[in-house]
């Protein structure tokens, strides 16, 4: 029987943010594969865990995949962890996960901290639809194309960015997407945690010229959904009402299909039902 590859989420800053299940898995597996062995050892030492730790990063990934696969094929278990947060998200690990899936080796996520979801829920921007897009390109032209492609999507965007390039990224974002609402989330869960909310212009003004420090997650307001033509909304409502559904049910159908608010859809449905 093959072993199990565990994808273990670890704290993104505050070492208290680790689950009991994660600690148990880290204690019981045969080996912990870590992007930064020093950081994971600090976590293990804090909780009195003595286990074998090996490095797994972008520079040794190909060689390490073979070693870990051999262990897993023989029935051993591996816990993969990143520098911080949930592994494989903009971090090494995809090659190992893909290889395990192809060989039928179980891959088990152990959920926990994530800078993506932490920033999203604290941003004050819509959370019902979002896209995580990793790191923007470093070069300006490539970054502008990258942001322009994303800016068309009607979903909140979550990006990682270097503190050294944050201001340049925001300026590019303003040029290609306008003065949207954003949230710059810095040093989440750490002592100097900070969330700057506002339009791109407002946030740039607050950042000023002082160097930005710490790890940054950028959350960007998505594109506004195009307004549905009046006749399309009314057509959907008439068809729904003719089918015998209630005004409320008809309005929910129209809101979902036409991309308008439920309040607006209900107002129009009520007017049609009353013959106005």
C-alpha distance (Angstrom), angle and dihedral (degrees) to the residues before:
residue distance angle dihedral
X1 . . .
X2 3.80 . .
X3 3.76 120.9 .
X4 3.80 128.0 -118.8
X5 3.78 132.3 -96.3
X6 3.81 109.9 -145.8
X7 3.81 119.7 -161.0
X8 3.79 101.2 -152.4
X9 3.80 122.4 -165.4
X10 3.80 113.6 -144.1
X11 3.84 132.3 -170.6
X12 3.80 118.5 -67.7
X13 3.78 91.5 -149.2
X14 3.78 115.8 -34.4
X15 3.80 108.4 72.9
X16 3.81 90.3 -150.1
X17 3.81 89.2 70.0
X18 3.79 96.7 86.6
X19 3.79 126.8 110.1
X20 3.78 126.0 -123.1
X21 3.79 88.8 -122.7
X22 3.80 91.6 54.2
X23 3.80 91.0 52.4
X24 3.79 91.6 49.0
X25 3.80 92.5 50.2
X26 3.80 92.4 46.8
X27 3.79 88.7 51.6
X28 3.82 97.0 46.4
X29 3.82 105.1 41.2
X30 3.78 122.1 96.1
X31 3.78 93.8 -123.8
X32 3.80 139.4 5.9
X33 3.81 114.1 -140.7
X34 3.80 108.8 -156.5
X35 3.77 135.0 -177.5
X36 3.81 88.8 -143.8
X37 3.80 113.2 22.2
X38 3.80 93.0 -165.9
X39 3.80 93.6 58.2
X40 3.78 95.1 47.5
X41 3.81 91.3 46.3
X42 3.80 88.9 56.3
X43 3.80 88.9 55.2
X44 3.80 93.5 44.9
X45 3.81 92.7 47.2
X46 3.81 91.0 51.0
X47 3.80 89.6 58.4
X48 3.80 97.4 38.1
X49 3.80 94.8 -110.8
X50 3.79 116.9 154.3
X51 3.77 110.7 -169.5
X52 3.78 140.5 137.3
X53 3.80 112.8 -87.0
X54 3.79 125.1 -167.6
X55 3.79 129.6 -177.9
X56 3.80 120.4 -106.0
X57 3.80 114.8 177.8
X58 3.79 140.6 135.7
X59 3.80 93.1 -83.6
X60 3.81 96.9 55.3
X61 3.80 101.1 24.3
X62 3.80 97.6 111.8
X63 3.79 94.3 50.0
X64 3.79 94.1 41.8
X65 3.82 93.7 50.7
X66 3.80 90.1 64.4
X67 3.80 92.8 49.6
X68 3.78 94.3 48.0
X69 3.82 92.7 44.9
X70 3.79 89.9 54.8
X71 3.80 90.0 53.5
X72 3.80 92.3 46.7
X73 3.81 93.0 47.9
X74 3.80 89.5 54.7
X75 3.81 91.8 54.0
X76 3.78 99.8 -93.3
X77 3.79 123.8 137.8
X78 3.80 128.3 -129.5
X79 3.80 131.9 -165.1
X80 3.80 113.7 -154.6
X81 3.80 115.9 -157.6
X82 3.81 132.5 173.3
X83 3.79 130.3 -145.8
X84 3.78 87.9 -84.2
X85 3.78 138.1 -19.4
X86 3.78 126.5 9.1
X87 3.81 115.6 -6.4
X88 3.82 124.3 -123.1
X89 3.86 92.6 29.2
X90 3.82 101.4 115.0
X91 3.80 86.4 -28.3
X92 3.81 135.4 94.6
X93 3.78 116.9 -79.9
X94 3.78 107.2 83.0
X95 3.82 93.4 101.1
X96 3.79 91.7 52.9
X97 3.81 93.3 46.0
X98 3.80 91.8 48.5
X99 3.80 92.1 48.7
X100 3.81 91.4 50.3
X101 3.81 92.3 48.7
X102 3.81 91.0 50.3
X103 3.81 91.3 51.2
X104 3.79 95.4 44.6
X105 3.80 94.1 -112.7
X106 3.83 110.5 151.1
X107 3.81 115.6 -106.6
X108 3.80 112.4 -160.6
X109 3.81 123.5 -172.9
X110 3.79 117.6 -145.0
X111 3.83 101.2 -160.7
X112 3.76 124.6 -144.4
X113 3.79 142.0 114.6
X114 3.79 120.6 13.7
X115 3.79 128.4 172.8
X116 3.81 87.9 -149.4
X117 3.79 97.1 61.8
X118 3.81 94.3 33.0
X119 3.80 91.2 56.7
X120 3.80 93.3 41.8
X121 3.79 96.3 54.3
X122 3.81 92.7 44.0
X123 3.81 94.7 46.4
X124 3.80 98.6 80.9
X125 3.81 89.2 -132.1
X126 3.82 125.8 118.4
X127 3.80 113.7 -70.5
X128 3.81 101.7 -175.1
X129 3.81 92.2 89.7
X130 3.80 124.6 20.2
X131 3.78 141.8 154.9
X132 3.79 126.7 -147.8
X133 3.80 108.8 -149.7
X134 3.80 103.3 175.8
X135 3.81 119.4 -141.5
X136 3.82 121.1 -10.8
X137 3.81 115.9 -126.8
X138 3.79 115.8 -85.6
X139 3.81 97.5 -130.5
X140 3.78 115.5 80.8
X141 3.79 100.0 -128.7
X142 3.80 93.1 47.3
X143 3.80 90.4 45.6
X144 3.80 92.1 51.3
X145 3.82 91.3 51.5
X146 3.80 90.0 46.9
X147 3.82 92.6 51.2
X148 3.81 93.4 43.3
X149 3.80 90.9 55.3
X150 3.80 91.7 49.5
X151 3.80 94.0 43.3
X152 3.81 91.4 69.9
X153 3.80 93.2 61.3
X154 3.84 118.6 100.1
X155 3.80 91.6 -137.3
X156 3.79 135.5 92.9
X157 3.80 109.7 -98.6
X158 3.80 125.2 -138.8
X159 3.81 118.9 -164.5
X160 3.76 138.0 171.8
X161 3.80 115.6 -136.5
X162 3.77 138.0 177.8
X163 3.82 112.3 -109.8
X164 3.82 87.9 -128.6
X165 3.81 91.8 59.4
X166 3.82 99.7 35.8
X167 3.82 97.4 100.1
X168 3.81 92.3 45.8
X169 3.80 90.0 49.1
X170 3.81 91.6 51.0
X171 3.81 91.7 49.2
X172 3.80 90.5 51.1
X173 3.79 90.2 46.9
X174 3.79 91.1 53.4
X175 3.79 91.5 50.6
X176 3.81 96.3 50.3
X177 3.83 101.1 31.4
X178 3.78 107.0 23.6
X179 3.78 130.5 -122.3
X180 3.79 97.1 -36.8
X181 3.76 128.1 168.6
X182 3.78 113.6 -93.9
X183 3.77 140.4 171.9
X184 3.79 121.8 -145.3
X185 3.80 107.0 -157.2
X186 3.78 113.1 -165.5
X187 3.80 130.6 -175.5
X188 3.81 93.1 -7.4
X189 3.83 114.7 -155.4
X190 3.82 91.0 5.9
X191 3.79 130.1 109.8
X192 3.80 94.2 -95.0
X193 3.80 96.7 42.8
X194 3.79 112.6 160.0
X195 3.81 135.3 176.7
X196 3.81 117.5 -167.0
X197 3.81 111.9 -164.2
X198 3.78 128.9 -174.2
X199 3.77 141.5 75.2
X200 3.79 119.0 -37.2
X201 3.82 89.9 -102.1
X202 3.80 92.7 49.6
X203 3.79 93.5 48.6
X204 3.81 92.7 46.9
X205 3.80 89.4 51.9
X206 3.80 91.1 51.4
X207 3.79 92.3 47.8
X208 3.80 90.5 52.6
X209 3.77 118.1 171.8
X210 3.79 98.3 -50.0
X211 3.81 114.2 113.5
X212 3.79 114.7 -98.6
X213 3.79 113.8 -125.7
X214 3.78 133.6 -161.6
X215 3.78 134.8 22.5
X216 3.80 115.2 -35.9
X217 3.79 132.8 -155.2
X218 3.80 115.7 -173.3
X219 3.81 121.5 -154.5
X220 3.81 117.7 -166.3
X221 3.79 130.9 -167.6
X222 3.80 112.5 -112.0
X223 3.79 126.2 -122.0
X224 3.78 116.3 -79.6
X225 3.79 113.2 -103.9
X226 3.81 111.4 -109.9
X227 3.78 113.2 -102.7
X228 3.77 113.8 -104.1
X229 3.83 115.6 -121.2
X230 3.80 112.4 -100.3
X231 3.79 93.6 -120.0
X232 3.82 92.4 51.0
X233 3.80 91.9 55.4
X234 3.77 92.7 46.4
X235 3.80 91.4 46.9
X236 3.79 91.8 53.5
X237 3.82 90.5 47.3
X238 3.82 93.8 48.0
X239 3.80 92.0 49.6
X240 3.79 91.8 48.4
X241 3.82 94.1 47.0
X242 3.80 91.0 45.9
X243 3.78 87.3 56.0
X244 3.78 90.0 63.1
X245 3.79 100.8 -106.5
X246 3.79 122.6 139.5
X247 3.78 124.1 -97.7
X248 3.79 90.3 -106.3
X249 3.79 93.1 50.4
X250 3.81 91.3 47.0
X251 3.80 90.8 51.0
X252 3.81 91.4 51.3
X253 3.81 90.2 52.1
X254 3.82 91.6 49.9
X255 3.80 93.6 46.0
X256 3.78 91.0 51.8
X257 3.80 96.9 44.5
X258 3.80 99.8 37.9
X259 3.79 101.2 36.9
X260 3.80 96.9 -122.0
X261 3.78 128.8 129.8
X262 3.79 119.6 -85.8
X263 3.80 89.9 -122.4
X264 3.81 92.3 55.5
X265 3.80 91.9 44.3
X266 3.81 91.0 49.9
X267 3.81 91.7 49.2
X268 3.80 91.3 53.1
X269 3.80 93.4 43.0
X270 3.79 91.3 51.2
X271 3.81 91.3 49.9
X272 3.81 91.6 50.9
X273 3.80 93.2 46.8
X274 3.81 90.2 52.9
X275 3.79 91.5 49.4
X276 3.79 95.5 -114.1
